[in-house]
Amino acid sequence: MTVMPSDPPSPTHAPRSGPHRTPTTPTTPRPALSPAQAIAQAWLRESAESQHQWRMADIRAKQKYLDPVRWSVAGPLPRKKREGAKM
């Protein structure tokens, strides 16, 4: 192949412009984590306070699920009137 002066440079032989980049070293790929393993690792990175908040939120959600608000057929219960409130 003959290179003509009007031909654009080949991408593999073109000089790089811009900041100098250091060559990257090949890394060994990490084994793929299952969703459960990824969640377990993320949990271990949480602070003790954050873990406590998550546990409390879980307890509240469980209570709401197991003991939902019961609606009567007649409608919601009337609210108590505040003392001294004008109507």
Sequence and secondary structure as in RCSB ss.txt:
>XXXX:A:sequence
MTVMPSDPPSPTHAPRSGPHRTPTTPTTPRPALSPAQAIAQAWLRESAESQHQWRMADIRAKQKYLDPVRWSVAG
PLPRKKREGAKM
>XXXX:A:secstr
    TTS   TTTS   SS               HHHHHHHHHHHS HHHHHHHHHHHHHHHHHHHS     TT 
S      TT   
